[in-house]
């Protein structure tokens, strides 16, 4: 039969321990000692659980510690005792795999992978090969140093550091070291295997920079920057703002200041699409968007001036510039030449030569070499067919021809045409000279924009502005007083006759013709007078009787100097006192 004891609590004899029995369980106040125990539920310990006699805690569930867990050496993996987290020294944590330390965090917070003595925030050290990547990261502190250091020893052609994308590690950039010692170089490549492909960018031990190459292919002393490896098309693009400019400068500044930073330069201005070239920190050549060129820092060239003011020079043993082709090495200056396909023996079709103070123009007949046709001498003389125009009379134009029909200078326009029946010809042939208006029209000679001599189509010559005068109805009483004056003028070309004084003054030296008439007063006796030069010299005398009205006349041709004067001078007798048509005086320059 089942028996049972029902109590609320049990107390030992000393009263130090009490076992209370409640509806929820048994509560022991004091020390509970047992050899073994099995609990199907939770075990709560209100004080300290001492484990001095415990060698193992075997738990199939979670062990939760409300405070620290103290471990003397390491935490190992069940069934894999050579994999552990260890605490080998104060402030140090390590991770071991296969019984070997793989990672360490030291007391200074430095992490070492493959080393138990890391020297930086992250130190990765090991014996690697193949595609394994190795990196070291250094702290950038106030004392300098590198941010990132990629290091790999040995002579290699595979990349030391790789950037890749995708799950398949698609290569898109790599940094590598080629060669070893002082001859090595470092490259950035888009190809992992560098055995046959030039890298995108390289720099060698002499600080020479290569683009699409890793070895010098031209001048060894000038290639601080080399683009390409002598294959394919290469180039450089400088991309600037649409209102800015791009520059390639050549400087020799030692302190990074002053104009010697850009002693030479090439600049492209996007605001007007012009190109500028400079030397000695100043613009020397300017090319506009339309291709016009100015040199020497002058005004900006345009389509209206065509680049006027260009200065070109050359310094060479031959002292010449040849544009085109030439067969002569003795010419000095600037030479423009052209050659037509099919001409043999170096024959040239045309040539312009700007020599020392002179310019020559040469042309050639079909199949022949050029011969000189026009020359401008240092004195400004122009020779056509004459390589030594005479300058005895100052600057002149000489037209010379050995042809049977002589030399001809023809002047024509769109109205007259230019054949043998049109235009103006100046011809010298057979010792004779001709000026011909081939057209059926007049010829005119003018000065100061005024016609001085006209020849009409019939050959009649007029000189409408030749010095001339005619004074009539002069006053007889003035003759009686010494010089005949007054009257009315028929014409006075140039106004060189003064009616109030009766004196003509020669405007130029030349041959003049004069004439006069004086009516004698009837019954007054004999009358004498003269055409007088400069008051004192009688050129020609005249006289008339006084018995009836008699008209005395005189005519003379004489040579006068400029400012000589001519008048009608009384000698004796009396003239008819009133104005009269027989009182007259005239004169004309005839040559």
FENJO-V398198 format. One record per backbone hydrogen bond with DSSP energy under -0.5 kcal/mol. CO is the residue of the C=O (numbers start at 1). NH is the residue of the N-H. If there is no record, write none. Layout:
BEGIN
CO/NH, CO/NH
END
This chain:
BEGIN
5/7, 8/21, 10/19, 12/15, 17/12, 18/20, 18/29, 19/10, 20/22, 20/27, 25/22, 26/28, 27/20, 27/29, 28/30, 29/18, 31/33, 44/46, 48/50, 51/54, 53/55, 56/58, 57/59, 62/64, 63/65, 64/66, 68/70, 69/71, 73/87, 75/85, 77/80, 80/77, 80/83, 82/84, 82/99, 83/77, 84/86, 84/96, 85/75, 86/94, 89/92, 93/105, 94/86, 95/102, 95/103, 96/84, 97/100, 100/97, 102/114, 103/95, 104/112, 105/93, 106/109, 110/106, 111/123, 112/104, 112/114, 113/125, 121/111, 122/137, 123/113, 123/125, 126/128, 129/132, 136/149, 137/122, 139/141, 141/144, 144/141, 147/138, 149/136, 149/151, 154/156, 156/179, 157/194, 160/134, 161/175, 163/172, 163/173, 165/170, 166/169, 170/165, 173/163, 174/189, 175/160, 175/161, 176/187, 177/156, 178/185, 180/183, 181/184, 184/205, 185/178, 186/203, 187/176, 188/200, 188/201, 189/174, 192/159, 192/194, 199/212, 200/212, 201/188, 202/210, 203/186, 204/207, 208/204, 209/226, 210/202, 211/228, 219/222, 219/223, 222/224, 224/209, 226/211, 226/228, 237/239, 238/240, 241/244, 244/270, 246/268, 248/266, 250/263, 250/264, 258/261, 259/262, 260/252, 260/253, 260/263, 263/281, 264/250, 265/278, 266/248, 267/276, 268/246, 268/270, 269/273, 269/274, 272/289, 274/269, 275/287, 276/267, 277/284, 277/285, 278/265, 279/282, 282/279, 284/296, 285/277, 286/288, 286/294, 287/275, 288/291, 292/288, 294/286, 302/306, 305/308, 307/310, 314/316, 319/333, 321/323, 321/335, 322/324, 323/337, 333/321, 334/354, 335/323, 336/352, 338/349, 338/350, 340/343, 344/347, 349/364, 350/338, 351/362, 352/336, 352/354, 353/355, 353/360, 354/334, 355/357, 358/355, 359/376, 360/353, 361/373, 361/374, 362/351, 363/371, 365/368, 371/363, 373/385, 374/361, 375/383, 376/359, 377/380, 381/377, 381/383, 382/398, 383/375, 383/385, 384/400, 391/394, 394/393, 396/382, 396/398, 397/399, 398/384, 398/400, 403/406, 407/428, 408/410, 409/426, 411/424, 413/417, 419/422, 423/438, 424/411, 425/427, 425/436, 426/409, 427/434, 428/407, 429/432, 432/429, 434/427, 436/425, 436/438, 439/441, 443/455, 445/452, 445/453, 447/450, 450/447, 453/445, 454/462, 455/443, 456/459, 460/456, 462/454, 463/466, 467/589, 468/493, 469/587, 470/490, 470/491, 471/585, 472/488, 474/476, 474/580, 475/479, 475/485, 476/480, 477/481, 478/483, 479/482, 482/570, 485/475, 488/472, 491/470, 492/495, 493/468, 496/505, 497/499, 498/501, 498/502, 498/503, 499/486, 503/498, 504/566, 506/563, 510/512, 510/560, 511/590, 511/591, 512/558, 513/588, 514/556, 515/586, 516/554, 517/584, 518/520, 518/552, 519/576, 521/524, 527/544, 528/571, 528/572, 529/542, 530/532, 530/569, 531/539, 531/540, 532/534, 532/567, 533/536, 533/537, 534/536, 536/538, 537/533, 537/539, 540/531, 542/529, 544/527, 546/523, 546/524, 548/550, 550/520, 550/552, 552/518, 554/516, 556/514, 558/512, 560/510, 561/564, 564/506, 565/534, 566/504, 567/532, 567/569, 568/484, 569/530, 572/528, 574/521, 577/477, 578/476, 580/583, 582/584, 583/474, 584/517, 585/471, 586/515, 587/469, 588/513, 588/590
END
